[in-house]
Amino acid sequence: MTAVQPVDAEDVRVRQATRADLLDVFRIEESVFPQPWPYSAFERQLGTPGFLVAAEGDGPGGIAGYVVADEIPGHGRPLGHVKNLAVRPERRGEGVAKALLSRGLATLAGQGARSVKLEVREGNEAARGLYDAFGFEYLQTLPQYYADGEDAYVLVASLEDRDGF
Ligand SMILES: CC(C)(COP(=O)(O)OP(=O)(O)OC[C@H]1O[C@@H](n2cnc3c(N)ncnc32)[C@H](O)[C@@H]1OP(=O)(O)O)[C@@H](O)C(=O)NCCC(=O)NCCS
């Protein structure tokens, strides 16, 4: 792995999530996804190095977005998994997701993951554009993966030989 250079969006600071962030994170989750994670699922992720938030301002401001990235242990090096990612609608298009994903992938690489996978809705053009920009490639389709019947694409990216994230 080469030098990690996290890219922060203009006025957000990407840092590890704390308990005080959970309600903000959960509110975004509920407003964005048709089948949101329950609050307890985020609570269980506290302490995971790849559970990151993009905090607005330096004080106790709000949260612009979050990412949950962890590792799937296996034989050999672990595989990274981006499990959740969302940005508040009012803060989209400003590079917030880019900042979160950069730091999330750098965290996974720092933990020893050699590659990373994720699932994305086939019709989610914004997310697919984002993952494309990060070098993710199509691996397989999971038919009717989501409760409303939409297929998921499994995408993978190598975390090696990168010039930062
Ligand atoms: C997907 C999502 C996280 C992107 O957040 P964002 O902060 O607006 O994204 P950024 O501003 O960091 O954009 C980064 C890149 O993503 C791509 N992108 C972002 N929005 C896009 C759109 N509407 N259409 C196509 N590509 C898009 C572009 O490549 C963009 O880079 P560029 O601005 O240099 O062209 C956001 O739209 C979101 O929260 N969507 C709902 C939740 C979701 O779908 N999560 C992902 C589940 S897999």
The ligand as a Tripos MOL2 file, in Angstrom:
@<TRIPOS>MOLECULE
LIG
   48    50     1     0     0
SMALL
NO_CHARGES

@<TRIPOS>ATOM
      1 C1        -24.5920    7.7460   -3.4400 C.3       1 LIG1
      2 C2        -24.3500    8.9310   -2.4850 C.3       1 LIG1
      3 C3        -23.7890    8.3850   -1.1690 C.3       1 LIG1
      4 C4        -23.3570    9.9210   -3.1230 C.3       1 LIG1
      5 O1        -23.0910   10.9520   -2.1790 O.3       1 LIG1
      6 P1        -22.5090   12.3940   -2.6030 P.3       1 LIG1
      7 O2        -21.9050   12.9910   -1.3800 O.co2     1 LIG1
      8 O3        -23.5230   13.1720   -3.3130 O.co2     1 LIG1
      9 O4        -21.3550   11.9820   -3.6330 O.3       1 LIG1
     10 P2        -20.0800   12.8870   -3.9960 P.3       1 LIG1
     11 O5        -20.4800   14.3050   -4.0720 O.co2     1 LIG1
     12 O6        -18.9680   12.5370   -3.0760 O.co2     1 LIG1
     13 O7        -19.7740   12.3500   -5.4640 O.3       1 LIG1
     14 C5        -18.6610   11.5230   -5.7230 C.3       1 LIG1
     15 C6        -18.7920   10.8910   -7.0760 C.3       1 LIG1
     16 O8        -19.9120   10.0140   -7.1300 O.3       1 LIG1
     17 C7        -20.5070   10.0730   -8.4310 C.3       1 LIG1
     18 N1        -21.8760   10.6010   -8.3090 N.ar      1 LIG1
     19 C8        -22.4030   11.2470   -7.2400 C.ar      1 LIG1
     20 N2        -23.6940   11.5610   -7.4890 N.ar      1 LIG1
     21 C9        -23.9600   11.1050   -8.7270 C.ar      1 LIG1
     22 C10       -25.1110   11.1100   -9.5450 C.ar      1 LIG1
     23 N3        -26.2570   11.6660   -9.1120 N.pl3     1 LIG1
     24 N4        -25.0390   10.5200  -10.7560 N.ar      1 LIG1
     25 C11       -23.9090    9.9530  -11.2030 C.ar      1 LIG1
     26 N5        -22.7600    9.9150  -10.4720 N.ar      1 LIG1
     27 C12       -22.8090   10.4840   -9.2580 C.ar      1 LIG1
     28 C13       -19.6200   10.9610   -9.2620 C.3       1 LIG1
     29 O9        -18.6190   10.1570   -9.8490 O.3       1 LIG1
     30 C14       -19.0290   11.8690   -8.2020 C.3       1 LIG1
     31 O10       -17.7900   12.4020   -8.5810 O.3       1 LIG1
     32 P3        -17.7460   13.8340   -9.3460 P.3       1 LIG1
     33 O11       -18.5740   14.7630   -8.5240 O.co2     1 LIG1
     34 O12       -16.2860   14.1520   -9.3310 O.co2     1 LIG1
     35 O13       -18.3190   13.5530  -10.6850 O.co2     1 LIG1
     36 C15       -25.6820    9.7070   -2.2250 C.3       1 LIG1
     37 O14       -26.2940    9.9920   -3.4490 O.3       1 LIG1
     38 C16       -26.6660    8.9740   -1.3270 C.2       1 LIG1
     39 O15       -26.6110    9.0760   -0.1050 O.2       1 LIG1
     40 N6        -27.6030    8.2270   -1.9370 N.am      1 LIG1
     41 C17       -28.6000    7.4860   -1.1820 C.3       1 LIG1
     42 C18       -28.0040    6.3580   -0.3790 C.3       1 LIG1
     43 C19       -27.2580    5.3770   -1.2510 C.2       1 LIG1
     44 O16       -27.6600    5.0900   -2.3550 O.2       1 LIG1
     45 N7        -26.1580    4.8330   -0.7050 N.am      1 LIG1
     46 C20       -25.3390    3.8720   -1.3910 C.3       1 LIG1
     47 C21       -25.8580    2.5080   -1.1630 C.3       1 LIG1
     48 S1        -24.8910    1.2790   -2.0160 S.3       1 LIG1
@<TRIPOS>BOND
     1     1     2 1
     2     2     3 1
     3     2     4 1
     4     2    36 1
     5     4     5 1
     6     5     6 1
     7     6     7 2
     8     6     8 1
     9     6     9 1
    10     9    10 1
    11    10    11 2
    12    10    12 1
    13    10    13 1
    14    13    14 1
    15    14    15 1
    16    15    16 1
    17    15    30 1
    18    16    17 1
    19    17    18 1
    20    17    28 1
    21    18    19 ar
    22    18    27 ar
    23    19    20 ar
    24    20    21 ar
    25    21    22 ar
    26    21    27 ar
    27    22    23 1
    28    22    24 ar
    29    24    25 ar
    30    25    26 ar
    31    26    27 ar
    32    28    29 1
    33    28    30 1
    34    30    31 1
    35    31    32 1
    36    32    33 2
    37    32    34 1
    38    32    35 1
    39    36    37 1
    40    36    38 1
    41    38    39 2
    42    38    40 1
    43    40    41 1
    44    41    42 1
    45    42    43 1
    46    43    44 2
    47    43    45 1
    48    45    46 1
    49    46    47 1
    50    47    48 1
@<TRIPOS>SUBSTRUCTURE
     1 LIG1         1 GROUP 0 **** ****
